[in-house]
Amino acid sequence: MRFIPTRFHGVLDYVVGLIFILAPWLFGFSDVGAATWTIVAAGIIVLVQTVFTDFEVGLVHKIPMRTHLMLDFVLGLILAFSPWIFSFDERVFMPHLVGGVFAILASITTHRVPSHNYTRIHATQRTKH
């Protein structure tokens, strides 16, 4: 069941991307190299992907929303399992697991197309160029 509007998903992406980037210092695991750079890289990917997605809060409008959601799902899987994949689970795993599950849930509960108003307005702007 998809109930999250794409605009809300996009705002969450900007917030979550920043939280991922800051997580090692917020949650005290910045001394664990693989854990730090895994979640920081995930945050950067979330932010870049959001900037390039064709939806209400995107800036470049190149990535279709369906592709964005698929990438969120894959990133969520990788992030959730990263502590065991990269063997830092004995030091830290909860931020990665929670962040990954959050990304997966967001990807499967967000609408696949932007709002009707955005689609209509954006289509009108494209025909003017």
Backbone as JSON Lines, residues from 0, in Angstrom:
{"i":0,"aa":"M","n":[0.83,-1.18,0.0],"ca":[0.0,0.0,0.0],"c":[0.88,1.24,0.0]}
{"i":1,"aa":"R","n":[0.72,2.05,-0.99],"ca":[1.54,3.27,-1.12],"c":[0.73,4.46,-0.63]}
{"i":2,"aa":"F","n":[1.22,5.12,0.41],"ca":[0.48,6.22,1.0],"c":[1.33,7.47,1.24]}
{"i":3,"aa":"I","n":[2.63,7.39,1.04],"ca":[3.5,8.55,1.25],"c":[3.56,9.37,-0.03]}
{"i":4,"aa":"P","n":[3.18,10.65,0.02],"ca":[3.29,11.51,-1.16],"c":[4.76,11.72,-1.55]}
{"i":5,"aa":"T","n":[5.0,11.88,-2.82],"ca":[6.38,12.05,-3.3],"c":[7.02,13.31,-2.72]}
{"i":6,"aa":"R","n":[6.27,14.37,-2.54],"ca":[6.83,15.6,-1.96],"c":[7.36,15.33,-0.55]}
{"i":7,"aa":"F","n":[6.59,14.63,0.27],"ca":[7.0,14.3,1.63],"c":[8.23,13.38,1.61]}
{"i":8,"aa":"H","n":[8.22,12.41,0.7],"ca":[9.37,11.51,0.55],"c":[10.63,12.31,0.24]}
{"i":9,"aa":"G","n":[10.5,13.28,-0.64],"ca":[11.66,14.09,-1.02],"c":[12.2,14.91,0.14]}
{"i":10,"aa":"V","n":[11.32,15.52,0.91],"ca":[11.76,16.28,2.08],"c":[12.46,15.34,3.06]}
{"i":11,"aa":"L","n":[11.87,14.15,3.28],"ca":[12.51,13.16,4.15],"c":[13.89,12.78,3.62]}
{"i":12,"aa":"D","n":[14.02,12.63,2.31],"ca":[15.32,12.28,1.73],"c":[16.39,13.3,2.09]}
{"i":13,"aa":"Y","n":[16.06,14.58,2.01],"ca":[17.05,15.6,2.35],"c":[17.43,15.5,3.83]}
{"i":14,"aa":"V","n":[16.45,15.31,4.7],"ca":[16.71,15.19,6.13],"c":[17.5,13.92,6.44]}
{"i":15,"aa":"V","n":[17.06,12.79,5.91],"ca":[17.72,11.51,6.17],"c":[19.12,11.5,5.58]}
{"i":16,"aa":"G","n":[19.31,12.06,4.4],"ca":[20.64,12.12,3.82],"c":[21.62,12.84,4.74]}
{"i":17,"aa":"L","n":[21.18,13.97,5.3],"ca":[22.04,14.71,6.24],"c":[22.27,13.93,7.53]}
{"i":18,"aa":"I","n":[21.23,13.26,8.03],"ca":[21.39,12.45,9.24],"c":[22.38,11.32,9.0]}
{"i":19,"aa":"F","n":[22.29,10.66,7.83],"ca":[23.25,9.6,7.51],"c":[24.68,10.15,7.52]}
{"i":20,"aa":"I","n":[24.87,11.3,6.9],"ca":[26.22,11.88,6.83],"c":[26.74,12.23,8.22]}
{"i":21,"aa":"L","n":[25.88,12.7,9.09],"ca":[26.29,13.1,10.44],"c":[26.26,11.96,11.46]}
{"i":22,"aa":"A","n":[25.66,10.83,11.11],"ca":[25.43,9.72,12.05],"c":[26.69,9.26,12.79]}
{"i":23,"aa":"P","n":[27.82,9.11,12.13],"ca":[28.99,8.61,12.88],"c":[29.37,9.51,14.07]}
{"i":24,"aa":"W","n":[29.17,10.81,13.93],"ca":[29.52,11.73,14.99],"c":[28.35,11.9,15.98]}
{"i":25,"aa":"L","n":[27.13,11.81,15.47],"ca":[25.96,11.9,16.35],"c":[25.84,10.68,17.26]}
{"i":26,"aa":"F","n":[26.17,9.49,16.73],"ca":[25.98,8.25,17.46],"c":[27.28,7.62,17.95]}
{"i":27,"aa":"G","n":[28.39,8.34,17.79],"ca":[29.65,7.93,18.4],"c":[30.37,6.74,17.79]}
{"i":28,"aa":"F","n":[30.31,6.58,16.49],"ca":[31.09,5.49,15.89],"c":[32.03,5.98,14.78]}
{"i":29,"aa":"S","n":[32.41,7.25,14.87],"ca":[33.29,7.83,13.84],"c":[34.68,7.21,13.84]}
{"i":30,"aa":"D","n":[35.02,6.46,14.89],"ca":[36.33,5.79,14.95],"c":[36.33,4.44,14.22]}
{"i":31,"aa":"V","n":[35.16,4.02,13.72],"ca":[35.04,2.76,12.99],"c":[34.97,3.11,11.5]}
{"i":32,"aa":"G","n":[36.1,3.02,10.82],"ca":[36.23,3.49,9.45],"c":[35.18,2.99,8.48]}
{"i":33,"aa":"A","n":[35.02,1.67,8.39],"ca":[34.06,1.11,7.43],"c":[32.63,1.53,7.76]}
{"i":34,"aa":"A","n":[32.3,1.56,9.04],"ca":[30.95,1.96,9.45],"c":[30.7,3.42,9.12]}
{"i":35,"aa":"T","n":[31.71,4.25,9.35],"ca":[31.59,5.68,9.07],"c":[31.39,5.92,7.59]}
{"i":36,"aa":"W","n":[32.28,5.39,6.77],"ca":[32.21,5.73,5.36],"c":[31.06,5.05,4.63]}
{"i":37,"aa":"T","n":[30.59,3.93,5.14],"ca":[29.43,3.29,4.54],"c":[28.19,4.17,4.67]}
{"i":38,"aa":"I","n":[27.94,4.65,5.88],"ca":[26.72,5.45,6.09],"c":[26.87,6.86,5.52]}
{"i":39,"aa":"V","n":[28.08,7.4,5.55],"ca":[28.32,8.72,4.93],"c":[28.09,8.62,3.42]}
{"i":40,"aa":"A","n":[28.62,7.57,2.79],"ca":[28.41,7.38,1.35],"c":[26.92,7.22,1.04]}
{"i":41,"aa":"A","n":[26.21,6.47,1.89],"ca":[24.76,6.32,1.7],"c":[24.07,7.67,1.77]}
{"i":42,"aa":"G","n":[24.46,8.5,2.7],"ca":[23.87,9.84,2.81],"c":[24.12,10.7,1.59]}
{"i":43,"aa":"I","n":[25.34,10.64,1.08],"ca":[25.67,11.4,-0.13],"c":[24.84,10.89,-1.31]}
{"i":44,"aa":"I","n":[24.73,9.58,-1.43],"ca":[23.93,8.99,-2.52],"c":[22.47,9.44,-2.41]}
{"i":45,"aa":"V","n":[21.92,9.41,-1.22],"ca":[20.53,9.84,-1.01],"c":[20.35,11.29,-1.46]}
{"i":46,"aa":"L","n":[21.26,12.16,-1.04],"ca":[21.15,13.58,-1.4],"c":[21.29,13.81,-2.9]}
{"i":47,"aa":"V","n":[22.28,13.2,-3.51],"ca":[22.5,13.38,-4.95],"c":[21.31,12.83,-5.74]}
{"i":48,"aa":"Q","n":[20.85,11.66,-5.37],"ca":[19.71,11.06,-6.05],"c":[18.47,11.96,-5.93]}
{"i":49,"aa":"T","n":[18.25,12.54,-4.77],"ca":[17.1,13.41,-4.56],"c":[17.19,14.66,-5.42]}
{"i":50,"aa":"V","n":[18.36,15.24,-5.48],"ca":[18.56,16.44,-6.31],"c":[18.24,16.14,-7.77]}
{"i":51,"aa":"F","n":[18.57,14.94,-8.24],"ca":[18.4,14.6,-9.65],"c":[17.06,13.94,-9.98]}
{"i":52,"aa":"T","n":[16.19,13.73,-9.0],"ca":[14.92,13.05,-9.26],"c":[13.87,14.02,-9.8]}
{"i":53,"aa":"D","n":[13.06,13.52,-10.71],"ca":[11.99,14.31,-11.33],"c":[10.74,14.26,-10.45]}
{"i":54,"aa":"F","n":[10.76,15.07,-9.39],"ca":[9.61,15.21,-8.52],"c":[9.64,16.58,-7.87]}
{"i":55,"aa":"E","n":[8.69,16.85,-7.0],"ca":[8.46,18.19,-6.48],"c":[9.69,18.86,-5.87]}
{"i":56,"aa":"V","n":[10.52,18.12,-5.18],"ca":[11.66,18.74,-4.5],"c":[13.0,18.47,-5.19]}
{"i":57,"aa":"G","n":[12.96,17.81,-6.34],"ca":[14.18,17.61,-7.12],"c":[14.59,18.9,-7.78]}
{"i":58,"aa":"L","n":[15.85,19.02,-8.09],"ca":[16.34,20.25,-8.72],"c":[16.7,20.07,-10.19]}
{"i":59,"aa":"V","n":[17.12,18.89,-10.58],"ca":[17.59,18.65,-11.94],"c":[16.57,17.88,-12.78]}
{"i":60,"aa":"H","n":[15.72,17.09,-12.18],"ca":[14.6,16.39,-12.84],"c":[15.04,15.44,-13.96]}
{"i":61,"aa":"K","n":[15.97,14.55,-13.65],"ca":[16.45,13.58,-14.64],"c":[16.07,12.14,-14.3]}
{"i":62,"aa":"I","n":[16.0,11.79,-13.01],"ca":[15.73,10.41,-12.6],"c":[14.22,10.24,-12.39]}
{"i":63,"aa":"P","n":[13.58,9.3,-13.07],"ca":[12.15,9.06,-12.83],"c":[11.9,8.59,-11.4]}
{"i":64,"aa":"M","n":[10.73,8.9,-10.88],"ca":[10.4,8.54,-9.5],"c":[10.48,7.03,-9.27]}
{"i":65,"aa":"R","n":[10.03,6.24,-10.23],"ca":[10.09,4.79,-10.08],"c":[11.54,4.31,-9.92]}
{"i":66,"aa":"T","n":[12.44,4.9,-10.68],"ca":[13.86,4.55,-10.57],"c":[14.4,4.97,-9.21]}
{"i":67,"aa":"H","n":[14.03,6.15,-8.77],"ca":[14.44,6.65,-7.45],"c":[14.03,5.65,-6.36]}
{"i":68,"aa":"L","n":[12.8,5.18,-6.43],"ca":[12.31,4.25,-5.4],"c":[13.03,2.91,-5.47]}
{"i":69,"aa":"M","n":[13.33,2.46,-6.67],"ca":[14.08,1.21,-6.81],"c":[15.49,1.36,-6.23]}
{"i":70,"aa":"L","n":[16.13,2.5,-6.5],"ca":[17.46,2.75,-5.95],"c":[17.41,2.86,-4.42]}
{"i":71,"aa":"D","n":[16.36,3.48,-3.89],"ca":[16.18,3.54,-2.44],"c":[16.11,2.14,-1.84]}
{"i":72,"aa":"F","n":[15.38,1.26,-2.5],"ca":[15.22,-0.12,-2.02],"c":[16.58,-0.83,-1.99]}
{"i":73,"aa":"V","n":[17.31,-0.74,-3.08],"ca":[18.62,-1.4,-3.17],"c":[19.6,-0.8,-2.15]}
{"i":74,"aa":"L","n":[19.62,0.52,-2.05],"ca":[20.5,1.18,-1.08],"c":[20.12,0.74,0.34]}
{"i":75,"aa":"G","n":[18.82,0.63,0.61],"ca":[18.37,0.18,1.92],"c":[18.86,-1.22,2.25]}
{"i":76,"aa":"L","n":[18.78,-2.11,1.28],"ca":[19.28,-3.47,1.49],"c":[20.78,-3.47,1.8]}
{"i":77,"aa":"I","n":[21.52,-2.75,0.99],"ca":[22.98,-2.7,1.18],"c":[23.31,-2.09,2.54]}
{"i":78,"aa":"L","n":[22.65,-0.98,2.88],"ca":[22.93,-0.31,4.15],"c":[22.57,-1.21,5.33]}
{"i":79,"aa":"A","n":[21.41,-1.86,5.26],"ca":[20.97,-2.72,6.37],"c":[21.92,-3.89,6.61]}
{"i":80,"aa":"F","n":[22.47,-4.45,5.55],"ca":[23.36,-5.6,5.69],"c":[24.84,-5.22,5.76]}
{"i":81,"aa":"S","n":[25.16,-3.95,5.58],"ca":[26.56,-3.51,5.53],"c":[27.38,-3.87,6.77]}
{"i":82,"aa":"P","n":[26.82,-3.84,7.98],"ca":[27.66,-4.22,9.13],"c":[28.19,-5.65,9.04]}
{"i":83,"aa":"W","n":[27.42,-6.54,8.45],"ca":[27.85,-7.93,8.32],"c":[28.66,-8.14,7.04]}
{"i":84,"aa":"I","n":[28.33,-7.4,5.99],"ca":[29.09,-7.49,4.74],"c":[30.52,-6.99,4.95]}
{"i":85,"aa":"F","n":[30.67,-5.86,5.66],"ca":[31.98,-5.24,5.85],"c":[32.58,-5.52,7.23]}
{"i":86,"aa":"S","n":[31.98,-6.43,7.96],"ca":[32.52,-6.94,9.24],"c":[32.77,-5.87,10.31]}
{"i":87,"aa":"F","n":[31.83,-4.96,10.47],"ca":[31.94,-4.04,11.6],"c":[30.77,-4.2,12.56]}
{"i":88,"aa":"D","n":[30.04,-5.3,12.43],"ca":[28.84,-5.54,13.24],"c":[29.13,-5.68,14.74]}
{"i":89,"aa":"E","n":[30.34,-6.06,15.09],"ca":[30.66,-6.2,16.51],"c":[30.88,-4.84,17.17]}
{"i":90,"aa":"R","n":[31.13,-3.82,16.38],"ca":[31.33,-2.47,16.92],"c":[30.06,-1.63,16.82]}
{"i":91,"aa":"V","n":[29.37,-1.7,15.68],"ca":[28.16,-0.9,15.47],"c":[27.35,-1.53,14.35]}
{"i":92,"aa":"F","n":[26.04,-1.58,14.54],"ca":[25.18,-2.07,13.46],"c":[23.81,-1.4,13.44]}
{"i":93,"aa":"M","n":[23.36,-0.9,14.57],"ca":[21.99,-0.4,14.66],"c":[21.7,0.8,13.73]}
{"i":94,"aa":"P","n":[22.55,1.82,13.63],"ca":[22.22,2.93,12.72],"c":[22.09,2.47,11.26]}
{"i":95,"aa":"H","n":[22.93,1.54,10.86],"ca":[22.9,1.04,9.49],"c":[21.65,0.19,9.26]}
{"i":96,"aa":"L","n":[21.35,-0.67,10.21],"ca":[20.18,-1.53,10.1],"c":[18.89,-0.7,10.08]}
{"i":97,"aa":"V","n":[18.76,0.22,11.02],"ca":[17.56,1.06,11.09],"c":[17.45,1.95,9.85]}
{"i":98,"aa":"G","n":[18.56,2.57,9.45],"ca":[18.54,3.41,8.25],"c":[18.19,2.62,7.0]}
{"i":99,"aa":"G","n":[18.72,1.41,6.89],"ca":[18.42,0.58,5.74],"c":[16.97,0.15,5.69]}
{"i":100,"aa":"V","n":[16.45,-0.28,6.83],"ca":[15.04,-0.69,6.9],"c":[14.14,0.51,6.6]}
{"i":101,"aa":"F","n":[14.5,1.68,7.12],"ca":[13.73,2.89,6.83],"c":[13.7,3.17,5.33]}
{"i":102,"aa":"A","n":[14.85,3.07,4.67],"ca":[14.91,3.3,3.21],"c":[14.05,2.29,2.46]}
{"i":103,"aa":"I","n":[14.08,1.04,2.88],"ca":[13.27,0.0,2.24],"c":[11.78,0.31,2.41]}
{"i":104,"aa":"L","n":[11.38,0.61,3.65],"ca":[9.97,0.91,3.91],"c":[9.51,2.15,3.14]}
{"i":105,"aa":"A","n":[10.35,3.18,3.1],"ca":[9.99,4.39,2.35],"c":[9.83,4.08,0.86]}
{"i":106,"aa":"S","n":[10.68,3.2,0.35],"ca":[10.62,2.88,-1.08],"c":[9.36,2.11,-1.46]}
{"i":107,"aa":"I","n":[8.86,1.3,-0.55],"ca":[7.68,0.49,-0.89],"c":[6.36,1.13,-0.47]}
{"i":108,"aa":"T","n":[6.42,2.28,0.22],"ca":[5.19,2.94,0.65],"c":[4.98,4.31,0.02]}
{"i":109,"aa":"T","n":[5.91,4.74,-0.82],"ca":[5.79,6.05,-1.48],"c":[5.11,5.89,-2.84]}
{"i":110,"aa":"H","n":[4.28,6.85,-3.18],"ca":[3.63,6.85,-4.49],"c":[4.68,6.76,-5.58]}
{"i":111,"aa":"R","n":[4.35,6.09,-6.66],"ca":[5.32,5.89,-7.76],"c":[5.41,7.07,-8.71]}
{"i":112,"aa":"V","n":[4.42,7.94,-8.68],"ca":[4.42,9.12,-9.56],"c":[4.17,10.36,-8.71]}
{"i":113,"aa":"P","n":[4.77,11.48,-9.1],"ca":[4.52,12.73,-8.37],"c":[3.05,13.12,-8.46]}
{"i":114,"aa":"S","n":[2.66,14.08,-7.65],"ca":[1.27,14.52,-7.61],"c":[0.78,14.97,-8.98]}
{"i":115,"aa":"H","n":[-0.52,14.92,-9.15],"ca":[-1.13,15.34,-10.42],"c":[-0.77,16.79,-10.74]}
{"i":116,"aa":"N","n":[-0.8,17.67,-9.75],"ca":[-0.47,19.08,-9.99],"c":[0.96,19.24,-10.48]}
{"i":117,"aa":"Y","n":[1.9,18.54,-9.86],"ca":[3.3,18.63,-10.28],"c":[3.44,18.11,-11.71]}
{"i":118,"aa":"T","n":[2.84,16.98,-11.99],"ca":[2.94,16.37,-13.31],"c":[2.38,17.31,-14.38]}
{"i":119,"aa":"R","n":[1.23,17.9,-14.1],"ca":[0.58,18.8,-15.05],"c":[1.43,20.05,-15.28]}
{"i":120,"aa":"I","n":[1.87,20.68,-14.2],"ca":[2.67,21.9,-14.31],"c":[3.99,21.62,-15.0]}
{"i":121,"aa":"H","n":[4.66,20.53,-14.61],"ca":[5.95,20.18,-15.18],"c":[5.83,19.86,-16.67]}
{"i":122,"aa":"A","n":[4.76,19.17,-17.07],"ca":[4.54,18.85,-18.49],"c":[4.33,20.14,-19.28]}
{"i":123,"aa":"T","n":[3.63,21.1,-18.72],"ca":[3.4,22.39,-19.39],"c":[4.72,23.12,-19.58]}
{"i":124,"aa":"Q","n":[5.58,23.1,-18.58],"ca":[6.87,23.76,-18.69],"c":[7.76,23.12,-19.73]}
{"i":125,"aa":"R","n":[7.68,21.8,-19.87],"ca":[8.49,21.09,-20.87],"c":[8.08,21.48,-22.29]}
{"i":126,"aa":"T","n":[6.79,21.68,-22.53],"ca":[6.33,22.01,-23.88],"c":[6.71,23.42,-24.27]}
{"i":127,"aa":"K","n":[6.97,24.29,-23.3],"ca":[7.35,25.68,-23.59],"c":[8.77,25.79,-24.08]}
{"i":128,"aa":"H","n":[9.62,24.8,-23.77],"ca":[11.05,24.88,-24.13],"c":[11.29,24.45,-25.54]}
